[in-house]
């Protein structure tokens, strides 16, 4: 396996051996894009971790955090699927290329799984669904620590919207899943992006993507969620780790 350098106790990035030509192409593109190095470096520079954590690409399982092995697992096939979805949706029309949107969604995915790792590592309290809490932290980290964090989060939201088209009829299992529905994840992420900068993202309301009453609540909701997460994580955030990054 090829791996990136990292802090002594922190996150290590590993690219597993590809199983076929498609996996090989994804592996090469990931290494060239440097998006995962950006995410891993951010975590290592900003967070104190009690245990080593591996971000491992390859295999068939994931994206998921596995507490037993202390690893975040992301299959190459997942990356390929995300890129294909953005291409099929003609995502270029938004002004963001499918490649950039895929990188954005991967960064959000990394931080989502990192949230699960933090919850497991420090036995953090979670009120409500852990998957919703992980989505909220992923968006919070992007908004609070990345110059273009809202735009990155919007790409991730659009992926939820695209994935929601997979379902024509909702079944019982859709409601008992640990994740909220893709539609709900889409609107919640939109809500938090809008709530973080209502003037900048006023078009979200003007275009009818969020109702005015809901949008007003989003301002308070994002403030509460981001404040709660950053308060809980304060003991584990390194001193002076406040500088914003550009992806």
PyMOL commands that set and color helices and strands:
alter all, ss='L'
color gray80, all
select helices_A, chain A and resi 21-33+35-46+76-88+91-94+98-122+130-145+149-164+172-176+182-196+203-206+212-236
alter helices_A, ss='H'
color red, helices_A
select strands_A, chain A and resi 2-3+11-15+53-57+64-66+71-74
alter strands_A, ss='S'
color yellow, strands_A
deselect
rebuild
show_as cartoon
